[in-house]
Amino acid sequence: MRFTATHDPLTTLWNRGVILELLERELVRSHREQVSTAILLGDVDHFKNVSDTHGHLAGDEVLRETPRRLLGSVRSYDFVGRYGGEEFLIVLNNCKPAYGFARAEEIRKAIGRHPVQTPTGAVPVTMSLGLLLSQEWGLRPAEVLHREVDAALSAAKEAGRNCVKVARPEEATADHIPPPREPVQERR
């Protein structure tokens, strides 16, 4: 029952609630230890076309194979979860900022390296990725980082898909980032 409550039934990855909780914990840990966490939000490109052209069984096979490739591209202590639909959240723990983009590119290439074999034949699959490196953002709420990595994913889609776009703090708009919270004063 615990597995069912924490994992996505189709992909067997962490479900959305668990992957977001793991991300929040990792962000706290990485800030405390002054290391960086790479947050990637990936979307299978043109997934609706896969289901429409090859059928839902082929779409399901793509959604089972994509996590295998994701898990084969990360370290055993990184986290991968199904964020929703054909979107996946990847958390690369203790990822040095200098290597974040290269790691995202390796993951992107692993997804598209070979077509996925389905009951209706081989289906080419690619992935667009948004990347955010926590060390560049300071101590910001996880919700803000979610929005920013999602915006980077949207930029990857707008750039033609099958690429990685990086969220940069200087590109964030003021309406995306809430003002810093005032420290709570103790009353005596």
Disulfide bonds with the S-S distance in Angstrom:
none
